[in-house]
Amino acid sequence: MTEKLKILAISGSLRRASFNTMVLHACQKLAPDDVSIEIFDRLGEIPLYNEDLRAEGFPPAAADLRARIAAADAILIATPEYNHSLPGALKNAIDWASRPPEIPLAKKSFAILGASMGAMGTIRAQYHLRDILIFFDGTVVNKPEVFIGQAQNKFNAQGDLTDEPTANILRMLLEALKAQTLRLRASGPGA
Ligand SMILES: Cc1cc2nc3c(=O)[nH]c(=O)nc-3n(C[C@H](O)[C@H](O)[C@H](O)COP(=O)(O)O)c2cc1C
């Protein structure tokens, strides 16, 4: 049996009832059979980036994030939109995962998505996130773009996704991430 492709999913929201985290739980159910999705749930434990802290050794939650990114075949990020950009907690986590000695985010295979209660569905936040990911020289799925607006109407009280068009586009995104990741793997290290 071939091993499953491992995706590490990161929600940029710390909120218990986060729509972005709900979307990632939906992705776990919608993923292709040969793909597993683990959700990183320690974002709120990561201290604000401080070079002095780093000099003392990576704080435990930051070290855990770095190790899990390194062990993953691909990274899936669900970002809320805060004031037309991504939340500080998510940017902070990315900063911790961007530092040497080894840079866990370097050359990774990424996909991004986002959910908001407004009509725009995190378009602006996702374009900022895409810009940030350029630094890592990785590859980000271009299409489909997944902007989930009016998120409050797309989940039931248990947090399950109830909107079939959203489920369909998530399936397409996960297939695209899988194909991209396999393509990068086939092109070898340093590609
Ligand atoms: C500080 C803050 C700023 C926000 N700014 C925006 C914004 O610029 N655009 C938008 O569509 N929604 C904005 N919102 C609303 C969020 O999209 C909404 O709270 C969403 O549910 C957050 O994602 P979550 O459910 O995953 O926590 C903002 C919310 C907060 C708390």
The ligand as an SDF file (V2000), in Angstrom:
LIG
                    3D

 31 33  0  0  0  0  0  0  0  0999 V2000
  -10.2940   42.4730   13.6430 C   0  0  0  0  0  0  0  0  0  0  0  0
  -11.2590   42.0130   12.5810 C   0  0  0  0  0  0  0  0  0  0  0  0
  -11.2130   42.5730   11.3170 C   0  0  0  0  0  0  0  0  0  0  0  0
  -12.0770   42.1370   10.3170 C   0  0  0  0  0  0  0  0  0  0  0  0
  -11.9320   42.6440    9.0570 N   0  0  0  0  0  0  0  0  0  0  0  0
  -12.6370   42.0850    8.0510 C   0  0  0  0  0  0  0  0  0  0  0  0
  -12.3750   42.4700    6.6920 C   0  0  0  0  0  0  0  0  0  0  0  0
  -11.5270   43.2810    6.4040 O   0  0  0  0  0  0  0  0  0  0  0  0
  -13.0990   41.8770    5.7240 N   0  0  0  0  0  0  0  0  0  0  0  0
  -14.0550   40.9210    5.9840 C   0  0  0  0  0  0  0  0  0  0  0  0
  -14.6770   40.3980    5.0560 O   0  0  0  0  0  0  0  0  0  0  0  0
  -14.3170   40.5410    7.2720 N   0  0  0  0  0  0  0  0  0  0  0  0
  -13.6250   41.0990    8.2790 C   0  0  0  0  0  0  0  0  0  0  0  0
  -13.8470   40.6820    9.5800 N   0  0  0  0  0  0  0  0  0  0  0  0
  -14.9010   39.6920    9.8420 C   0  0  0  0  0  0  0  0  0  0  0  0
  -14.3450   38.2830    9.7130 C   0  0  0  0  0  0  0  0  0  0  0  0
  -14.2730   37.9360    8.3540 O   0  0  0  0  0  0  0  0  0  0  0  0
  -15.2690   37.3010   10.4270 C   0  0  0  0  0  0  0  0  0  0  0  0
  -15.2230   37.6250   11.8130 O   0  0  0  0  0  0  0  0  0  0  0  0
  -14.8720   35.8690   10.2040 C   0  0  0  0  0  0  0  0  0  0  0  0
  -15.8700   35.0550   10.7420 O   0  0  0  0  0  0  0  0  0  0  0  0
  -13.5350   35.5420   10.8640 C   0  0  0  0  0  0  0  0  0  0  0  0
  -13.1320   34.2500   10.5400 O   0  0  0  0  0  0  0  0  0  0  0  0
  -13.3280   33.0120   11.5550 P   0  0  0  0  0  0  0  0  0  0  0  0
  -14.8060   32.7140   11.5560 O   0  0  0  0  0  0  0  0  0  0  0  0
  -12.5390   31.8960   10.9340 O   0  0  0  0  0  0  0  0  0  0  0  0
  -12.8510   33.4050   12.9140 O   0  0  0  0  0  0  0  0  0  0  0  0
  -13.0310   41.1160   10.6010 C   0  0  0  0  0  0  0  0  0  0  0  0
  -13.0790   40.5870   11.8940 C   0  0  0  0  0  0  0  0  0  0  0  0
  -12.2020   41.0000   12.8620 C   0  0  0  0  0  0  0  0  0  0  0  0
  -12.2580   40.3570   14.2370 C   0  0  0  0  0  0  0  0  0  0  0  0
  1  2  1  0
  2  3  1  0
  2 30  2  0
  3  4  2  0
  4  5  1  0
  4 28  1  0
  5  6  2  0
  6  7  1  0
  6 13  1  0
  7  8  2  0
  7  9  1  0
  9 10  1  0
 10 11  2  0
 10 12  1  0
 12 13  2  0
 13 14  1  0
 14 15  1  0
 14 28  1  0
 15 16  1  0
 16 17  1  0
 16 18  1  0
 18 19  1  0
 18 20  1  0
 20 21  1  0
 20 22  1  0
 22 23  1  0
 23 24  1  0
 24 25  2  0
 24 26  1  0
 24 27  1  0
 28 29  2  0
 29 30  1  0
 30 31  1  0
M  END
$$$$
